[in-house]
Amino acid sequence: MELETIKTKIKDAIQQVTGVDATGISDSASYIDDLGLDSLAILEIAVAVENHFKFHATDEELSSIRTVEDTIALVKRRMFAEVA
């Protein structure tokens, strides 16, 4: 799966949970500082991403997610780990 496709799917999940237009979300956006999300909204996004990409993140992985880039990196690690 291409990186742009991963980014689009993650931003679509953010839009579904928050209502924020996906086209206005930068890769470097902080969930708390830039998007104003609380921990429940971040968890909802994580669950949506897990469901879409069909993996289960550990508690440690979830606790390290602070930005959209963190989420992209997690998906990339998981997708490449399953291929290897």
Summary of the structure (lengths in Angstrom):
residues: 84
radius of gyration: 11.8
end to end distance: 13.9
largest distance: 36.4
contacts: 220
relative contact order: 0.19
helix: 65%
strand: 2%
